[in-house]
């Protein structure tokens, strides 16, 4: 009986984490460069616990294990912003940004200038060019970004956005909402185009996420009902066993 409750509890814990992932997807459906997360589940067979009253394979107790969160790296749709500093990458490429913990990678191209004239992300992280962080002088204007990432102003050529790619995007780990980190070494991106005045929106599919949320709630409710029935059976068994026979 305890095994049934523990199995149900493991499923509830996994479903609560699934709900957290879905809720986070919906909360970031309008976040530029956001990539949808999906919970990965797998079976975990307990090496010791068994259902002794059963025989064969059914003796082993199987729990639910939420092993990891899978990121979908599908490209989101592009939207014209009219901001000369906004960029979107068409193709499999990543902008490189500098953080206190080292280089990070993002598809969020909503860029701006900080008070020092440095090109930064919405969080204030410097965007890297081939020559390092990109900085503009106070008198520079008319910023133009070519499809190869080359940046020029009224003062001439400034730098080129550093756009990279990886052999396998699955090696990227999410850090925050739109930053990714990996120990894998990046390569210069090929077959990509940098689009100025365009923002890549999130790849969240709202209808799919709402459907997943409803399915998760239904599954959680079903498990709760099963656990409640198991507890009722246990209580009834204890009451019957504890009741002395009538003489």
N, C-alpha and C positions, 0 to 999 in steps of 0.2 A: 504493500500500500504506500509506504514511504517513497519507494522508487517512482511510482506514478506521479506523486506530488513533485518530486525533484525534477523529473523529466518535464512536467508542465511548467515548473518555475524556470528551467533553462530556456524553454521556448518563449516565455514571457519576457525574460531579460533580453533575448535576441530581438524580439518584436519591438521593445521599447527603444532599442538602439536603431532599429530600422526606421521607426517613426522620427527619431532625431535627425537622421540623414535626409528623409523626405522633407521634413519641415525646413531644414537648412536649404535644400534645393529651392523650395517655394519662396523662402525669404530672399533668395539671391537671384530670382528669375530676371530681375532688371539690372543685375550687376554686370558691368562690362567684363568680358573675358572669363566669366565664371564657368567652370566645368562640372557637369552633373556627377554626383556620387551615387553609387548603388552598393548596398550591403551584400557581402558574399557569405553564404552559409555553407557549413559542412557538417557531416555526421561525426560525432565523437563517441566511440565505444569505451565505456569504463572498463579498465583492465581487471577490476576486482568485483564490482557489484554485479549480481546476477539475480534473475528471477528463478529461484530454486524450484518453484512448483512447475516450471515449464521444462521442456526438453529441446535438444538440438540448438539451432541458431537463436531461437527465441529466448534463450537463457541470458544472453548478453543484454545489458542495459545501454540504450543508445540515447545520447543527449544531443542538443542542438548547439553548435558552436559558431558564433559570428567571427569568422576568421579575419576579414579585412574589408576595407571600402574600396571598391573599384571605381576609377575615374573614367568617364567617357570623354575622350579628347576630340570628339566630332566638332567641326567648325560651327560656330554660331552664325546667325544671319548678320549681315552688315547693314549699318544705318548711317546715313549722312548726318554729320553733326554741324558742319560749317565752321568748326574750330580748326584753325591752321595747325595747331599743335597735336591734334588727335591723329592717331594712325591705327590702321588695321593691317594685319598680315594675312594675305591670301596665300594659302598653302601651309605646309607643315613647318612652321618656324616659330621662334620664341624671342621676345625682347629680353635682353640681359639687364638686370638692375642691380645696383650695389646696395647692400644692407650691412649693418654692423656685424652680422654673422657670416658675411661672404656673399658671393654672387647668387642671385636667385633668378628665376625665369617666369615670365608672365605673358599672357595674351591681352592683358588689359592695356589698351593704348590711349586711354584718356590722360593725356599728359598736360603739364603746366610748367610755368617758370616760377622758381622760388625767389625770394627777395634778392638773392645773389646772382640771378640770371641763369641759374642752372636748370636744365630740363629734368623734371622729376615726375614720379608717379603720383596718384592722388594721396598716397601715404607718405610722400616726401622722399622716396628713395631715388637717388640719381639714376638716370637712364644712361647706359653705357654706349659709347661710340667706339670706333676702332682705335681712337686715340685716348680713350678714357671717358670720364664724365663730360657731358656736353654743356658748354657755358656760352651765353650770348652777352655781348656788350650792351651798355645802356642805350647806345644810339643805333643799334641794329634793328632793322625792320624787314618786312616782306619775307618772312621765313617760308621757304619752299622745300618740300621733301619729295624727292624723286622716287620712282617705283623701285629703284635699287637701294633705297635708304639714304642716298646722298642728301645732305642738308646744306642749303645755301641761303644767304641773306643779301641785303643791300651791300654788305661788306665783302661779298664773295663766298667761296666755298668754306664751310665750317668743319664738317666731319661727315661720317657715315654711320648710321645706326648699326649697332652690332646685332645681327639676327642670326640665331643658331638653330640647329636641329639635333635630334638624338636618334641613334639607331633604333631604339625602342622606347617610346614614350611611357611605357609601363614602369620604367625605372624611376620616373618622377614621383616624388611624394609631395602631397599638398601641405602647404604651410600658410595658414591664414585662409582668406577667401580666394585670392587669385594668384598667389605666389606658389612656385614649386621649387623643390630642391632635389638634388641627386648627386651621387658620387661619380656618376658616369661623365666622361669628358665629352663636351659638345663639339660638333663640327659646324663649319660655316654652312648656312642654309642655302640650298639650291632649289631652283624652280619655285621661288616665292616672289610675291610682289608686295611692296609697301604702299598702302593707299592713304593719302593725306586727306584730312577732313572727314574721315570715316571711323566708326567705332564698331568693333565686333561685340555683339550682345551675347548674353549667356546662351548655352545650348540646352537649357532646361525646357522640357516639353510640359507645360502646365497641366494639360488634360491627363497625360500619363502619370504625372506625380500625384494628382488628386485621386486617380484610380488606385494607385499604389497605397495611398493613405487610407482609403476606404477598405481595401483588402486587408491592410494591417490591423485596422480597428476591428474588423470582423473576426480575424484570426485570433486576436488577443481576447475578444469576448468569448469565442468558442473554447479556448484553452481555460479561461477562468471558470466557465460553466463545468467543464470536465473535472477540474480540480475541486470545485465545490461538491460535485457528485461523489468524488472519491472520498472527501472528508466526511460526507454524510454516511457513506457506507462504513467507514471506519468507526464513526460514532455509534452507529447502530450495532455493529459487531461488538463493540466494547460494552454497550448497554446490555446486550443479550447475554454475553459471557459473564457479566458481573451480577446478573440477576440470579439469585439462588433458586433452585427448582422448588416448586411447591410440593409440600409433603402431603 
